Amino acid sequence: MSDNDPILVVFAKKPVPGKVKTRLCPPLSGLQAAEVAILLIRKSLENFCAHWPGKIELCVWPDARDDLLAGLSSEYGVSLSTQASGDLGEKMRLAMAEKVNLGHKVAIMGADVPHCGADILQAACVALKSDKNVIGPTADGGYYCIGINQPKLTMFNKVHWGSEEAYTQTLSSCADVGINFECILPVLNDLDTFEDLQQIAVQLPGLRQFIND
Protein backbone atom coordinates (compact mmCIF):
# COMPACT_ATOMS: atom_id res chain seq x y z
CA MET A 1 0.00 0.00 0.00
CA SER A 2 1.30 3.43 -0.99
CA ASP A 3 0.13 6.90 -0.03
CA ASN A 4 -0.14 7.53 -3.77
CA ASP A 5 -2.72 4.80 -4.24
CA PRO A 6 -6.30 6.03 -4.53
CA ILE A 7 -8.55 5.74 -1.49
CA LEU A 8 -11.70 3.63 -1.81
CA VAL A 9 -14.71 4.94 0.12
CA VAL A 10 -17.39 2.28 0.55
CA PHE A 11 -20.89 3.69 1.01
CA ALA A 12 -23.34 1.64 3.07
CA LYS A 13 -26.47 2.06 5.13
CA LYS A 14 -26.45 1.13 8.79
CA PRO A 15 -27.95 -2.41 8.87
CA VAL A 16 -31.09 -1.65 10.88
CA PRO A 17 -34.08 -3.98 10.32
CA GLY A 18 -36.85 -2.18 8.46
CA LYS A 19 -34.47 0.59 7.34
CA VAL A 20 -32.16 -1.21 4.93
CA LYS A 21 -32.67 -3.31 1.78
CA THR A 22 -36.41 -2.72 2.01
CA ARG A 23 -36.92 -3.69 -1.64
CA LEU A 24 -36.20 -7.28 -0.57
CA CYS A 25 -39.34 -7.22 1.59
CA PRO A 26 -41.36 -9.23 0.88
CA PRO A 27 -40.50 -12.06 0.48
CA LEU A 28 -37.79 -11.41 3.09
CA SER A 29 -38.56 -10.02 6.52
CA GLY A 30 -36.99 -6.79 7.72
CA LEU A 31 -34.60 -8.78 9.90
CA GLN A 32 -33.56 -11.00 7.00
CA ALA A 33 -33.00 -7.96 4.77
CA ALA A 34 -30.74 -6.46 7.46
CA GLU A 35 -28.84 -9.76 7.61
CA VAL A 36 -28.35 -9.58 3.84
CA ALA A 37 -27.02 -6.03 4.23
CA ILE A 38 -24.55 -7.16 6.88
CA LEU A 39 -23.32 -10.00 4.68
CA LEU A 40 -22.92 -7.62 1.74
CA ILE A 41 -20.84 -5.19 3.78
CA ARG A 42 -18.66 -8.01 5.10
CA LYS A 43 -18.13 -9.60 1.68
CA SER A 44 -17.51 -6.22 0.06
CA LEU A 45 -14.81 -5.36 2.58
CA GLU A 46 -13.28 -8.81 2.22
CA ASN A 47 -13.13 -8.45 -1.56
CA PHE A 48 -12.03 -4.83 -1.66
CA CYS A 49 -9.33 -5.30 0.97
CA ALA A 50 -7.92 -8.21 -1.01
CA HIS A 51 -7.78 -6.38 -4.34
CA TRP A 52 -7.73 -2.59 -3.81
CA PRO A 53 -4.13 -1.36 -3.39
CA GLY A 54 -4.89 1.75 -1.36
CA LYS A 55 -6.63 2.61 1.88
CA ILE A 56 -10.30 1.78 2.37
CA GLU A 57 -12.92 3.69 4.34
CA LEU A 58 -16.39 2.43 5.27
CA CYS A 59 -18.73 5.42 5.16
CA VAL A 60 -22.14 4.81 6.72
CA TRP A 61 -25.56 6.50 6.80
CA PRO A 62 -27.12 7.79 9.02
CA ASP A 63 -24.28 7.22 11.48
CA ALA A 64 -21.45 4.79 12.16
CA ARG A 65 -22.26 4.19 15.84
CA ASP A 66 -22.69 0.44 15.75
CA ASP A 67 -20.78 -2.37 17.47
CA LEU A 68 -21.03 -4.61 14.41
CA LEU A 69 -19.63 -1.95 12.09
CA ALA A 70 -16.89 -1.15 14.58
CA GLY A 71 -16.01 -4.84 14.65
CA LEU A 72 -15.85 -5.05 10.86
CA SER A 73 -13.71 -1.92 10.76
CA SER A 74 -11.26 -3.50 13.17
CA GLU A 75 -11.33 -6.92 11.51
CA TYR A 76 -10.54 -5.59 8.04
CA GLY A 77 -8.35 -2.67 9.07
CA VAL A 78 -10.52 -0.01 7.44
CA SER A 79 -11.47 3.39 8.78
CA LEU A 80 -15.08 4.14 9.69
CA SER A 81 -16.91 7.40 9.01
CA THR A 82 -20.39 8.89 8.67
CA GLN A 83 -21.84 10.14 5.39
CA ALA A 84 -22.61 13.84 5.06
CA SER A 85 -26.17 15.13 4.99
CA GLY A 86 -27.99 15.71 1.71
CA ASP A 87 -29.03 13.52 -1.18
CA LEU A 88 -26.76 10.84 -2.60
CA GLY A 89 -25.07 13.28 -4.96
CA GLU A 90 -24.19 15.68 -2.16
CA LYS A 91 -22.92 12.85 0.01
CA MET A 92 -20.65 11.60 -2.78
CA ARG A 93 -19.49 15.08 -3.77
CA LEU A 94 -18.48 15.97 -0.23
CA ALA A 95 -16.77 12.61 0.34
CA MET A 96 -14.75 13.04 -2.86
CA ALA A 97 -13.96 16.69 -2.23
CA GLU A 98 -12.67 15.91 1.27
CA LYS A 99 -10.12 13.40 -0.07
CA VAL A 100 -9.16 15.44 -3.13
CA ASN A 101 -8.56 18.53 -1.00
CA LEU A 102 -6.08 16.47 1.02
CA GLY A 103 -4.25 15.50 -2.16
CA HIS A 104 -5.70 12.02 -2.65
CA LYS A 105 -7.31 10.25 -5.59
CA VAL A 106 -10.58 8.66 -4.55
CA ALA A 107 -13.28 6.27 -5.74
CA ILE A 108 -16.67 5.68 -4.15
CA MET A 109 -18.36 2.29 -4.34
CA GLY A 110 -21.51 0.90 -2.81
CA ALA A 111 -21.57 -2.24 -0.68
CA ASP A 112 -23.97 -3.84 -3.19
CA VAL A 113 -21.36 -5.36 -5.52
CA PRO A 114 -19.22 -7.70 -3.39
CA HIS A 115 -18.92 -9.85 -6.53
CA CYS A 116 -16.98 -7.10 -8.34
CA GLY A 117 -13.93 -8.74 -9.89
CA ALA A 118 -10.33 -7.97 -9.00
CA ASP A 119 -9.69 -6.92 -12.61
CA ILE A 120 -12.38 -4.23 -12.38
CA LEU A 121 -11.08 -2.89 -9.08
CA GLN A 122 -7.53 -2.76 -10.41
CA ALA A 123 -8.66 -1.06 -13.63
CA ALA A 124 -10.42 1.65 -11.62
CA CYS A 125 -7.37 2.18 -9.45
CA VAL A 126 -4.98 2.40 -12.42
CA ALA A 127 -7.26 4.84 -14.23
CA LEU A 128 -7.51 7.15 -11.23
CA LYS A 129 -3.73 7.14 -10.79
CA SER A 130 -3.52 8.19 -14.44
CA ASP A 131 -5.80 11.19 -13.78
CA LYS A 132 -8.77 9.58 -15.53
CA ASN A 133 -12.29 9.88 -14.20
CA VAL A 134 -13.98 6.52 -13.62
CA ILE A 135 -17.55 5.25 -13.52
CA GLY A 136 -19.05 1.75 -13.38
CA PRO A 137 -22.66 1.37 -14.56
CA THR A 138 -25.19 -1.08 -13.16
CA ALA A 139 -27.73 -3.05 -15.14
CA ASP A 140 -30.64 -1.12 -13.59
CA GLY A 141 -29.49 2.28 -14.83
CA GLY A 142 -27.45 3.37 -11.83
CA TYR A 143 -23.77 2.89 -11.09
CA TYR A 144 -21.64 1.06 -8.54
CA CYS A 145 -18.41 3.05 -8.73
CA ILE A 146 -17.41 6.64 -9.41
CA GLY A 147 -14.13 8.49 -9.15
CA ILE A 148 -13.68 12.14 -10.18
CA ASN A 149 -10.33 13.83 -9.87
CA GLN A 150 -11.66 17.40 -9.77
CA PRO A 151 -15.19 17.32 -8.32
CA LYS A 152 -17.39 20.33 -9.05
CA LEU A 153 -20.14 21.82 -6.91
CA THR A 154 -22.96 21.29 -9.42
CA MET A 155 -21.80 18.06 -11.08
CA PHE A 156 -24.78 16.02 -9.80
CA ASN A 157 -27.44 18.73 -9.99
CA LYS A 158 -29.49 17.11 -12.77
CA VAL A 159 -29.52 13.55 -11.44
CA HIS A 160 -32.67 11.83 -10.18
CA TRP A 161 -31.31 9.32 -7.70
CA GLY A 162 -32.84 5.87 -7.70
CA SER A 163 -34.17 6.27 -11.23
CA GLU A 164 -33.30 4.20 -14.29
CA GLU A 165 -31.65 7.29 -15.76
CA ALA A 166 -29.22 8.02 -12.90
CA TYR A 167 -26.20 6.82 -14.87
CA THR A 168 -26.95 8.67 -18.11
CA GLN A 169 -28.03 11.78 -16.19
CA THR A 170 -24.75 11.71 -14.27
CA LEU A 171 -22.76 11.56 -17.52
CA SER A 172 -24.74 14.52 -18.86
CA SER A 173 -24.70 16.58 -15.67
CA CYS A 174 -20.96 16.08 -15.24
CA ALA A 175 -20.30 16.91 -18.90
CA ASP A 176 -22.08 20.23 -18.38
CA VAL A 177 -19.32 21.25 -15.94
CA GLY A 178 -16.46 19.82 -17.98
CA ILE A 179 -16.18 16.41 -16.32
CA ASN A 180 -15.89 13.46 -18.70
CA PHE A 181 -15.28 9.82 -17.87
CA GLU A 182 -12.28 8.36 -19.66
CA CYS A 183 -12.70 4.98 -17.97
CA ILE A 184 -16.06 3.18 -18.18
CA LEU A 185 -15.98 -0.03 -16.15
CA PRO A 186 -17.96 -3.17 -17.09
CA VAL A 187 -21.66 -3.25 -16.26
CA LEU A 188 -22.51 -5.10 -13.03
CA ASN A 189 -25.74 -6.13 -11.37
CA ASP A 190 -26.01 -4.58 -7.90
CA LEU A 191 -28.21 -6.09 -5.22
CA ASP A 192 -31.46 -4.19 -4.74
CA THR A 193 -34.31 -6.61 -5.43
CA PHE A 194 -35.05 -10.26 -4.64
CA GLU A 195 -34.36 -11.10 -8.28
CA ASP A 196 -30.90 -9.50 -7.88
CA LEU A 197 -30.40 -11.59 -4.75
CA GLN A 198 -31.20 -14.77 -6.65
CA GLN A 199 -28.75 -13.90 -9.43
CA ILE A 200 -25.87 -12.78 -7.20
CA ALA A 201 -26.28 -15.78 -4.86
CA VAL A 202 -24.84 -17.89 -7.69
CA GLN A 203 -21.54 -16.08 -7.10
CA LEU A 204 -21.90 -15.64 -3.33
CA PRO A 205 -23.07 -18.91 -1.76
CA GLY A 206 -23.58 -17.21 1.62
CA LEU A 207 -26.66 -15.51 0.17
CA ARG A 208 -28.39 -18.77 -0.77
CA GLN A 209 -29.82 -19.24 2.72
CA PHE A 210 -32.08 -16.21 2.12
CA ILE A 211 -33.45 -17.71 -1.08
CA ASN A 212 -34.15 -21.14 0.38
CA ASP A 213 -35.77 -19.99 3.63
C-alpha positions as CSV (number, residue, x, y, z in Angstrom):
1,M,0.0,0.0,0.0
2,S,1.3,3.4,-1.0
3,D,0.1,6.9,0.0
4,N,-0.1,7.5,-3.8
5,D,-2.7,4.8,-4.2
6,P,-6.3,6.0,-4.5
7,I,-8.6,5.7,-1.5
8,L,-11.7,3.6,-1.8
9,V,-14.7,4.9,0.1
10,V,-17.4,2.3,0.5
11,F,-20.9,3.7,1.0
12,A,-23.3,1.6,3.1
13,K,-26.5,2.1,5.1
14,K,-26.5,1.1,8.8
15,P,-28.0,-2.4,8.9
16,V,-31.1,-1.7,10.9
17,P,-34.1,-4.0,10.3
18,G,-36.8,-2.2,8.5
19,K,-34.5,0.6,7.3
20,V,-32.2,-1.2,4.9
21,K,-32.7,-3.3,1.8
22,T,-36.4,-2.7,2.0
23,R,-36.9,-3.7,-1.6
24,L,-36.2,-7.3,-0.6
25,C,-39.3,-7.2,1.6
26,P,-41.4,-9.2,0.9
27,P,-40.5,-12.1,0.5
28,L,-37.8,-11.4,3.1
29,S,-38.6,-10.0,6.5
30,G,-37.0,-6.8,7.7
31,L,-34.6,-8.8,9.9
32,Q,-33.6,-11.0,7.0
33,A,-33.0,-8.0,4.8
34,A,-30.7,-6.5,7.5
35,E,-28.8,-9.8,7.6
36,V,-28.4,-9.6,3.8
37,A,-27.0,-6.0,4.2
38,I,-24.5,-7.2,6.9
39,L,-23.3,-10.0,4.7
40,L,-22.9,-7.6,1.7
41,I,-20.8,-5.2,3.8
42,R,-18.7,-8.0,5.1
43,K,-18.1,-9.6,1.7
44,S,-17.5,-6.2,0.1
45,L,-14.8,-5.4,2.6
46,E,-13.3,-8.8,2.2
47,N,-13.1,-8.4,-1.6
48,F,-12.0,-4.8,-1.7
49,C,-9.3,-5.3,1.0
50,A,-7.9,-8.2,-1.0
51,H,-7.8,-6.4,-4.3
52,W,-7.7,-2.6,-3.8
53,P,-4.1,-1.4,-3.4
54,G,-4.9,1.8,-1.4
55,K,-6.6,2.6,1.9
56,I,-10.3,1.8,2.4
57,E,-12.9,3.7,4.3
58,L,-16.4,2.4,5.3
59,C,-18.7,5.4,5.2
60,V,-22.1,4.8,6.7
61,W,-25.6,6.5,6.8
62,P,-27.1,7.8,9.0
63,D,-24.3,7.2,11.5
64,A,-21.5,4.8,12.2
65,R,-22.3,4.2,15.8
66,D,-22.7,0.4,15.7
67,D,-20.8,-2.4,17.5
68,L,-21.0,-4.6,14.4
69,L,-19.6,-2.0,12.1
70,A,-16.9,-1.1,14.6
71,G,-16.0,-4.8,14.7
72,L,-15.8,-5.1,10.9
73,S,-13.7,-1.9,10.8
74,S,-11.3,-3.5,13.2
75,E,-11.3,-6.9,11.5
76,Y,-10.5,-5.6,8.0
77,G,-8.4,-2.7,9.1
78,V,-10.5,0.0,7.4
79,S,-11.5,3.4,8.8
80,L,-15.1,4.1,9.7
81,S,-16.9,7.4,9.0
82,T,-20.4,8.9,8.7
83,Q,-21.8,10.1,5.4
84,A,-22.6,13.8,5.1
85,S,-26.2,15.1,5.0
86,G,-28.0,15.7,1.7
87,D,-29.0,13.5,-1.2
88,L,-26.8,10.8,-2.6
89,G,-25.1,13.3,-5.0
90,E,-24.2,15.7,-2.2
91,K,-22.9,12.9,0.0
92,M,-20.7,11.6,-2.8
93,R,-19.5,15.1,-3.8
94,L,-18.5,16.0,-0.2
95,A,-16.8,12.6,0.3
96,M,-14.7,13.0,-2.9
97,A,-14.0,16.7,-2.2
98,E,-12.7,15.9,1.3
99,K,-10.1,13.4,-0.1
100,V,-9.2,15.4,-3.1
101,N,-8.6,18.5,-1.0
102,L,-6.1,16.5,1.0
103,G,-4.2,15.5,-2.2
104,H,-5.7,12.0,-2.7
105,K,-7.3,10.3,-5.6
106,V,-10.6,8.7,-4.5
107,A,-13.3,6.3,-5.7
108,I,-16.7,5.7,-4.2
109,M,-18.4,2.3,-4.3
110,G,-21.5,0.9,-2.8
111,A,-21.6,-2.2,-0.7
112,D,-24.0,-3.8,-3.2
113,V,-21.4,-5.4,-5.5
114,P,-19.2,-7.7,-3.4
115,H,-18.9,-9.8,-6.5
116,C,-17.0,-7.1,-8.3
117,G,-13.9,-8.7,-9.9
118,A,-10.3,-8.0,-9.0
119,D,-9.7,-6.9,-12.6
120,I,-12.4,-4.2,-12.4
121,L,-11.1,-2.9,-9.1
122,Q,-7.5,-2.8,-10.4
123,A,-8.7,-1.1,-13.6
124,A,-10.4,1.7,-11.6
125,C,-7.4,2.2,-9.5
126,V,-5.0,2.4,-12.4
127,A,-7.3,4.8,-14.2
128,L,-7.5,7.2,-11.2
129,K,-3.7,7.1,-10.8
130,S,-3.5,8.2,-14.4
131,D,-5.8,11.2,-13.8
132,K,-8.8,9.6,-15.5
133,N,-12.3,9.9,-14.2
134,V,-14.0,6.5,-13.6
135,I,-17.6,5.3,-13.5
136,G,-19.0,1.8,-13.4
137,P,-22.7,1.4,-14.6
138,T,-25.2,-1.1,-13.2
139,A,-27.7,-3.0,-15.1
140,D,-30.6,-1.1,-13.6
141,G,-29.5,2.3,-14.8
142,G,-27.4,3.4,-11.8
143,Y,-23.8,2.9,-11.1
144,Y,-21.6,1.1,-8.5
145,C,-18.4,3.1,-8.7
146,I,-17.4,6.6,-9.4
147,G,-14.1,8.5,-9.1
148,I,-13.7,12.1,-10.2
149,N,-10.3,13.8,-9.9
150,Q,-11.7,17.4,-9.8
151,P,-15.2,17.3,-8.3
152,K,-17.4,20.3,-9.0
153,L,-20.1,21.8,-6.9
154,T,-23.0,21.3,-9.4
155,M,-21.8,18.1,-11.1
156,F,-24.8,16.0,-9.8
157,N,-27.4,18.7,-10.0
158,K,-29.5,17.1,-12.8
159,V,-29.5,13.6,-11.4
160,H,-32.7,11.8,-10.2
161,W,-31.3,9.3,-7.7
162,G,-32.8,5.9,-7.7
163,S,-34.2,6.3,-11.2
164,E,-33.3,4.2,-14.3
165,E,-31.7,7.3,-15.8
166,A,-29.2,8.0,-12.9
167,Y,-26.2,6.8,-14.9
168,T,-27.0,8.7,-18.1
169,Q,-28.0,11.8,-16.2
170,T,-24.7,11.7,-14.3
171,L,-22.8,11.6,-17.5
172,S,-24.7,14.5,-18.9
173,S,-24.7,16.6,-15.7
174,C,-21.0,16.1,-15.2
175,A,-20.3,16.9,-18.9
176,D,-22.1,20.2,-18.4
177,V,-19.3,21.3,-15.9
178,G,-16.5,19.8,-18.0
179,I,-16.2,16.4,-16.3
180,N,-15.9,13.5,-18.7
181,F,-15.3,9.8,-17.9
182,E,-12.3,8.4,-19.7
183,C,-12.7,5.0,-18.0
184,I,-16.1,3.2,-18.2
185,L,-16.0,0.0,-16.2
186,P,-18.0,-3.2,-17.1
187,V,-21.7,-3.3,-16.3
188,L,-22.5,-5.1,-13.0
189,N,-25.7,-6.1,-11.4
190,D,-26.0,-4.6,-7.9
191,L,-28.2,-6.1,-5.2
192,D,-31.5,-4.2,-4.7
193,T,-34.3,-6.6,-5.4
194,F,-35.1,-10.3,-4.6
195,E,-34.4,-11.1,-8.3
196,D,-30.9,-9.5,-7.9
197,L,-30.4,-11.6,-4.7
198,Q,-31.2,-14.8,-6.7
199,Q,-28.8,-13.9,-9.4
200,I,-25.9,-12.8,-7.2
201,A,-26.3,-15.8,-4.9
202,V,-24.8,-17.9,-7.7
203,Q,-21.5,-16.1,-7.1
204,L,-21.9,-15.6,-3.3
205,P,-23.1,-18.9,-1.8
206,G,-23.6,-17.2,1.6
207,L,-26.7,-15.5,0.2
208,R,-28.4,-18.8,-0.8
209,Q,-29.8,-19.2,2.7
210,F,-32.1,-16.2,2.1
211,I,-33.4,-17.7,-1.1
212,N,-34.1,-21.1,0.4
213,D,-35.8,-20.0,3.6
